[in-house]
Amino acid sequence: MTRVRKITGRITVVGAGPGDPGLLAVAAVEALQGAQALFADDACGPALTRLAAVPAQPVGGSPAETAKAMLAEARAGAHVVRLVAGDPFTSEAVTKEVLAIARTSVPFRVVPAVSGGLGAATYAGVPYGPVRTVAEIADVSRCDAEALAAAPGTLLLSVPSDQVADLGAQLVANGLKPDTPVTVSCAATSTGQQTASGTLGELEFAAAGMTGTLVVAVGKVVAQRDRLGWWESRPLYGWRVLVPRTKEQAAAMSERLRGYGAVPAEVPTIAVEAPRTPTQMERAIKGLVTGRYEWIVFTSTNAVKAVREKFEEYGLDARAFAGVKIACVGEVTAEAVRAFGIRPELVPAGEQSSEGLLAEFPPYDDVLDPIDRVLLPRADIATETLAAGLRERGWEIDDVTAYRTVRAAPPAAEIRDAIKSGGFQAVCFTSSSTVRNLVGIAGKPHARTVVACIGPQTAATAREFGLRVDVQPEVATIEALVDALAEFAVEKAIEDRERAAAVAEKKASRSRRAR
């Protein structure tokens, strides 16, 4: 008799660490990406849970109830991930969950995480060294303050904000000097992290205004933070930056902004739709196959996508481009073409815009060029600059509507209010249409908002709407735009410091004269 074995899933308990998704172990990321059921602590925010392909189920009730729910999913064949704030085995409740799972035959594993104390100290610039004591204190009145005060090296203590004053008093009462350097960090490793320096005797003043669980670093090495602090000293740290692009388009820009410490807010201003009638594109694709064109010029990744989708619809592939030269307005568009399996012949080396492409585009030569026609698949609202310039160079143009751009729905009321009131430190425009549509659906950015434009046409449109353009990179790419914004922030910070120093010197001079 053949016995049919029921397929059983598995459970992976993942430590989320102190909060920054970049600190997750490779095994943790792989587990999240492969999860078929996800149970997550409330403290694990969307930056962590969005790594999984399934929505997070909240954890409620007792450890036994949580384990029962996970086991039910696993016995049904699912890969279950239990995402834990911090490190799994620092939590008594999570340890009880794992013990309940271990009493069954369901396979499980545990992926550890960077501890909150070590992560917070590193992000605050505290070199805690090889000798340190890391402790999570839920109740200061029950901790062994005498042992902590006598411990060698650096103390890294996680403590509720309302117990910080008691912690400082107990450590001083047990022998630590009141002038021992300390740092206090809240929202550690997140873009909202704040770190303050002080002394143990005035610990409550250093922690003033901070809430939640704080990480207190105590020891002589803390004094080196002024030179080693890196997380909060990044050029755009704490800047809210408006990214008026769709989520798919905004990914690269938002990631680069986060690398500089910014908090990007993605607000779609346009939606891409197919042309109202397919006739133009059908005729263009037929022309590509039959050799009607010498060149095809791509001005955006959306144009590449539109042509590629038509190719797939007709069962064509990159071989249909045989004999056709390809030009791209910029490197980002060129990457989309290369992903199609084709190498473009022309990408402007200088300014990556319509003007930059025209500056390098060859004129038509009736001896060297067997065909005098160029295919230009574009948006329905594209400007005439490129088409007119190509005609001036002797080319015949088939200007084809490959896709339509329509205005997106207005963003949420709080986003609109922030745009108008200066709640965003900067906005990054990547096309003229993003300028027009953002103003149309949400209003003009506040005068104090830094306006960054990817190229001259976008900048010209911004000025038409009365915006002051503060940043424009030499090369029209997403990377260059974000880098230029970071450089602007550095220069602005230097100017602000110099201005503050001049004001302070002026006040001091008045005070000396008065004396």
C-alpha positions in Angstrom: 0.0 0.0 0.0 1.4 3.4 -1.0 1.3 6.0 1.7 0.8 9.6 0.5 2.8 12.1 2.5 1.2 15.5 3.1 3.5 18.4 2.1 4.4 20.4 5.2 5.7 24.0 5.0 8.3 25.5 7.2 8.7 28.5 9.6 11.5 31.0 9.5 11.8 33.4 12.5 13.5 36.5 11.2 15.1 39.3 13.3 14.3 42.7 11.9 17.2 44.4 13.8 17.0 48.0 14.9 14.9 49.2 11.9 17.0 50.0 8.8 16.2 47.4 6.1 19.8 47.6 4.9 20.9 45.9 8.1 18.9 42.7 7.4 20.9 39.5 6.9 20.9 38.0 3.4 19.1 35.0 4.8 16.5 37.4 6.3 15.8 39.1 2.9 15.6 35.8 1.1 13.1 34.5 3.6 10.9 37.6 3.3 11.0 37.4 -0.5 10.0 33.8 -0.4 7.3 34.1 2.3 3.8 32.7 1.6 2.5 33.9 5.0 3.9 36.7 7.1 3.4 37.5 10.8 5.0 40.7 11.9 5.4 42.8 15.0 3.7 46.2 15.0 7.1 47.8 15.3 8.2 46.4 12.0 7.2 49.2 9.6 6.4 49.1 5.9 10.0 49.6 4.9 10.6 46.0 6.2 7.3 44.3 5.4 7.2 45.5 1.8 10.1 43.2 1.1 7.7 40.3 1.3 5.3 39.5 -1.5 2.4 38.9 0.9 0.7 41.3 3.3 1.7 41.1 6.9 -0.7 39.6 9.5 -0.5 41.4 12.9 0.7 39.4 15.9 -1.9 39.4 18.7 -2.7 37.3 21.7 -0.4 35.0 23.6 2.7 33.3 22.3 0.8 30.1 22.2 -1.9 31.6 20.0 0.7 33.1 17.6 2.5 29.8 17.3 -0.8 28.0 16.6 -1.7 30.4 13.8 1.8 30.0 12.2 1.7 26.2 12.5 -1.7 26.1 10.8 -0.3 27.9 7.8 2.8 25.7 7.7 0.8 22.5 7.9 -1.1 23.7 4.9 2.2 23.8 3.0 3.2 27.5 3.3 6.6 29.0 4.0 5.7 31.1 7.1 7.9 34.0 8.2 7.7 35.5 11.6 9.3 39.0 11.5 10.4 40.1 14.9 11.4 43.6 16.0 15.0 43.4 17.1 16.7 40.1 17.6 14.4 37.0 18.1 15.9 35.5 21.2 16.0 38.7 23.2 12.2 38.5 23.4 10.7 36.1 26.0 7.4 36.0 24.0 9.2 35.0 20.8 11.3 32.4 22.6 8.0 30.9 23.9 6.6 30.9 20.3 9.7 29.0 19.0 9.5 26.5 21.9 5.9 25.8 20.9 6.9 25.2 17.3 9.8 23.0 18.4 7.4 20.6 20.1 5.9 19.8 16.7 7.4 18.1 13.6 7.2 21.4 11.5 10.8 22.4 10.5 11.9 25.8 11.6 15.0 28.1 11.6 15.9 31.4 13.3 17.8 34.2 11.5 19.5 36.5 14.0 19.8 40.3 13.6 22.1 43.2 14.5 21.1 44.1 18.1 19.4 47.5 18.6 22.2 48.7 20.9 25.0 47.9 18.5 23.1 49.3 15.5 22.2 52.5 17.3 25.7 53.1 18.5 27.2 52.5 15.1 24.7 54.8 13.4 25.4 57.4 16.1 29.2 57.2 15.5 30.0 55.6 18.9 33.1 53.3 18.6 32.0 50.9 21.4 35.1 48.7 21.1 35.7 45.1 21.8 34.6 45.3 25.5 31.0 46.5 26.0 27.9 45.5 27.8 24.6 45.5 25.8 21.4 45.4 27.7 17.7 45.9 27.1 16.1 47.3 30.2 12.3 47.2 30.4 12.1 48.3 34.0 15.0 50.4 35.5 13.9 49.7 39.1 14.5 45.9 38.6 17.9 46.2 36.7 21.2 45.4 38.4 22.6 49.0 38.3 25.5 48.0 40.5 26.7 45.4 38.0 26.2 47.8 35.1 28.2 50.5 36.8 31.0 48.1 37.5 31.1 46.6 34.0 34.2 47.3 31.9 34.2 49.1 28.6 31.1 50.9 27.0 27.5 50.5 28.1 24.9 50.3 25.4 21.5 50.3 27.2 18.0 50.3 25.6 15.6 51.9 28.0 12.1 53.5 27.8 12.2 57.3 27.5 10.3 57.9 30.7 12.9 55.9 32.7 16.1 57.6 31.4 16.4 60.0 34.4 16.2 57.1 36.8 18.8 55.1 34.9 21.3 58.0 35.1 20.6 58.5 38.8 21.1 54.8 39.6 24.4 54.5 37.6 25.8 57.6 39.4 24.6 56.3 42.7 26.5 53.0 42.0 29.9 54.6 41.3 30.0 56.1 37.7 31.1 59.7 37.6 28.4 62.3 36.7 30.7 63.8 34.0 31.0 60.4 32.1 30.1 61.2 28.4 26.9 59.8 27.1 24.8 59.8 23.9 21.1 59.2 23.6 19.5 58.0 20.4 15.9 57.7 19.4 14.4 56.1 16.3 17.8 54.5 15.8 19.0 53.6 12.3 15.9 55.2 10.7 15.7 58.4 8.7 14.2 60.0 11.8 17.1 59.1 14.1 18.1 61.8 16.5 21.2 61.7 18.7 22.1 64.0 21.5 25.3 64.2 23.5 25.7 65.0 27.2 27.0 63.7 30.5 25.6 61.0 32.8 24.7 63.4 35.5 22.5 65.4 33.1 21.2 62.4 31.1 17.5 63.5 31.3 18.4 66.8 29.7 20.2 65.0 26.8 17.1 62.9 26.2 14.7 65.9 26.4 11.9 65.6 23.8 12.7 62.0 22.8 10.1 59.3 23.1 9.9 55.6 22.7 12.7 53.2 23.4 16.0 55.1 23.6 19.6 53.7 23.3 22.0 55.2 25.8 25.7 54.8 25.2 27.9 55.5 28.3 31.7 55.6 28.3 34.8 57.7 27.4 34.7 56.6 23.7 31.4 58.4 23.3 33.4 61.7 23.1 34.6 60.6 19.6 31.1 60.8 18.2 31.7 64.3 16.9 34.3 62.9 14.4 32.7 59.5 13.7 29.0 60.4 13.4 28.1 59.6 9.8 24.4 58.7 9.6 23.0 62.1 10.7 25.7 64.1 8.9 24.8 63.0 5.4 24.0 65.9 3.1 20.3 65.4 2.8 19.7 63.9 6.2 16.1 64.6 7.4 15.1 66.4 4.1 11.6 65.5 2.9 12.0 65.3 -0.9 9.0 65.3 -3.2 9.5 62.8 -6.1 6.7 63.5 -8.7 7.0 60.1 -10.5 5.1 56.8 -10.5 6.3 54.2 -8.0 7.9 52.1 -10.8 9.8 55.1 -12.2 10.7 56.5 -8.8 12.5 53.5 -7.4 16.0 54.4 -8.5 15.7 58.1 -7.5 14.2 57.3 -4.1 16.9 54.8 -3.4 19.6 57.3 -4.2 17.9 60.0 -2.1 17.8 57.6 0.8 21.5 57.0 0.4 22.0 60.7 1.1 19.7 60.6 4.1 16.6 62.1 2.6 13.0 60.9 3.1 11.5 60.6 -0.4 7.7 61.0 -0.9 6.6 59.5 -4.3 3.7 61.3 -5.8 2.6 60.2 -9.3 1.7 63.1 -11.5 1.1 61.3 -14.8 -0.4 58.0 -15.9 0.7 56.3 -19.1 -1.9 55.0 -21.4 -2.0 53.5 -24.9 -2.8 55.7 -27.9 -6.5 56.2 -28.6 -6.1 54.4 -31.9 -3.4 51.8 -32.7 -3.1 52.6 -36.4 0.0 54.8 -36.2 2.0 52.3 -34.1 0.9 49.4 -36.2 2.1 51.2 -39.3 5.4 52.1 -37.6 6.1 48.5 -36.5 5.4 47.3 -40.0 7.8 50.0 -41.3 10.5 48.8 -39.0 10.2 45.2 -40.3 10.1 46.2 -44.0 13.1 48.6 -43.8 11.3 51.9 -44.1 13.6 53.6 -41.5 17.3 54.5 -41.3 17.0 55.5 -37.6 14.6 55.1 -34.7 15.0 57.7 -31.9 13.9 56.9 -28.4 13.2 59.9 -26.1 12.0 58.0 -23.0 11.8 54.6 -21.4 8.1 54.7 -21.9 8.6 54.9 -25.6 10.9 51.9 -25.5 8.3 50.0 -23.4 5.6 50.9 -25.9 7.5 49.6 -28.9 8.6 46.5 -27.0 5.0 45.7 -26.1 4.0 46.0 -29.8 6.8 43.7 -30.8 5.6 41.1 -28.2 2.0 41.5 -29.5 3.1 40.6 -33.0 5.5 37.9 -32.0 8.6 39.9 -32.9 11.9 40.3 -31.1 15.1 42.4 -31.3 16.0 40.9 -34.7 13.3 43.1 -36.2 15.7 46.1 -35.6 18.2 44.6 -38.1 19.6 47.4 -40.3 18.0 50.2 -38.2 20.2 52.6 -36.3 19.1 53.5 -32.8 19.5 56.8 -31.0 18.6 57.5 -27.4 18.1 60.9 -25.7 20.0 59.8 -22.6 21.7 57.0 -20.7 18.6 55.9 -18.8 16.7 55.4 -22.1 19.7 53.7 -23.5 19.7 51.2 -20.6 16.1 50.3 -21.4 17.1 49.7 -25.0 20.0 47.5 -24.0 17.6 45.5 -21.8 15.7 44.8 -25.0 18.9 43.1 -26.3 20.0 46.0 -28.6 22.9 48.3 -28.5 22.1 51.9 -29.4 24.4 53.6 -32.0 24.0 57.1 -30.6 23.7 58.4 -27.0 24.8 62.0 -26.5 28.1 62.3 -24.6 27.3 65.8 -23.4 23.9 67.2 -22.5 21.4 64.4 -22.3 18.4 66.1 -23.8 16.8 66.8 -27.1 19.3 69.6 -27.8 22.2 67.4 -26.8 21.0 64.6 -29.1 20.5 67.1 -32.0 24.0 68.4 -31.5 25.5 65.0 -32.2 22.9 63.6 -34.7 24.4 63.3 -38.2 22.7 65.2 -41.1 21.1 63.2 -43.9 23.6 62.4 -46.7 22.0 61.2 -49.9 25.1 59.3 -50.8 25.9 57.5 -47.5 22.3 57.1 -46.2 20.2 54.7 -48.3 17.0 55.7 -46.5 16.1 59.3 -45.4 13.4 58.5 -42.9 13.5 58.5 -39.0 10.9 56.9 -36.7 10.2 59.1 -33.6 7.8 57.2 -31.2 6.9 59.6 -28.4 4.3 60.9 -26.0 1.3 62.7 -27.3 2.4 65.9 -25.6 6.0 65.9 -26.6 7.6 69.2 -27.7 8.5 69.8 -31.4 12.2 70.6 -30.7 13.6 67.3 -31.7 11.4 66.7 -34.7 12.0 70.2 -36.1 15.8 69.8 -35.5 15.9 66.5 -37.4 14.0 68.0 -40.3 16.5 70.8 -40.5 19.2 68.2 -40.9 17.4 66.8 -43.9 15.6 63.9 -42.4 12.0 62.9 -43.1 10.2 62.2 -39.8 7.4 59.8 -38.9 6.4 61.4 -35.6 4.3 58.7 -34.0 2.2 58.7 -30.8 3.5 55.7 -28.9 1.7 56.4 -25.7 -0.4 59.1 -24.0 0.3 60.8 -20.7 -2.7 61.8 -18.7 -2.8 63.7 -15.4 -2.9 61.6 -12.3 -5.4 62.0 -9.5 -4.6 64.6 -6.8 -2.5 63.3 -3.9 -3.8 63.1 -0.4 -4.7 66.3 1.4 -1.8 66.2 3.7 0.6 65.9 0.8 -1.0 68.9 -1.0 -0.8 70.9 2.2 2.9 70.0 2.7 3.6 71.1 -0.9 2.0 74.5 -0.5 3.2 75.2 3.0 6.9 74.3 2.6 6.7 70.9 4.3 9.0 69.5 1.6 12.6 70.7 1.7 13.1 69.9 -2.0 11.3 68.7 -5.1 13.0 66.8 -8.0 11.4 67.4 -11.5 12.4 65.0 -14.2 10.4 66.3 -17.1 8.3 69.3 -18.2 5.1 67.2 -17.8 5.9 66.5 -14.1 6.1 70.2 -13.5 2.8 71.0 -15.3 1.0 68.1 -13.7 2.2 68.6 -10.2 1.1 72.2 -10.2 -2.2 71.1 -11.8 -3.0 68.4 -9.2 -1.4 69.8 -6.0 -0.4 73.5 -6.6 2.9 75.2 -6.7 5.7 74.3 -4.2 6.3 76.8 -1.5 8.9 79.5 -2.2 11.4 78.0 0.3 11.3 74.6 -1.3 14.5 73.8 -3.2 13.6 73.1 -6.9 15.8 70.6 -8.7 15.3 70.1 -12.5 16.9 67.3 -14.6 17.6 69.5 -17.7 17.1 72.8 -19.4 13.7 72.1 -20.9 12.3 71.0 -17.5 14.0 74.1 -15.9 12.4 76.4 -18.5 8.9 74.9 -17.8 9.5 75.4 -14.0 10.3 79.0 -14.5 7.2 79.5 -16.7 5.2 78.5 -13.6 7.1 81.1 -11.5 9.3 78.6 -9.7 12.9 79.4 -8.8 15.3 76.7 -10.1 18.0 76.1 -7.6 19.6 72.9 -9.0 20.3 71.6 -12.5 22.9 69.0 -13.1 25.4 69.1 -16.0 24.2 65.7 -17.2 20.5 65.0 -17.5 20.3 61.7 -15.5 18.5 60.7 -12.3 21.9 60.0 -10.6 23.3 63.4 -11.5 20.1 65.2 -10.4 20.2 63.6 -6.9 24.0 64.2 -6.6 23.6 67.8 -7.6 20.9 68.3 -5.0 23.2 66.8 -2.3 26.0 69.1 -3.4 23.6 72.0 -3.1 22.7 70.9 0.4 26.3 70.8 1.5 27.0 74.3 0.1 23.8 75.6 1.8 24.8 74.1 5.1 28.3 75.8 4.9 26.6 79.1 4.1 24.2 78.7 7.0 27.0 78.0 9.4 29.0 81.0 8.2 25.9 83.2 8.4 25.2 82.0 12.0 28.9 82.5 13.0 28.8 86.1 11.6 25.6 86.8 13.5 27.1 85.4 16.7 30.2 87.5 16.2 28.2 90.6 15.7 26.2 90.0 18.9 29.5 89.3 20.8 31.0 92.5 19.4 28.0 94.6 20.5 28.2 93.0 24.0 32.0 93.9 24.2 31.3 97.5 23.2 28.5 97.7 25.7 30.8 96.6 28.5 
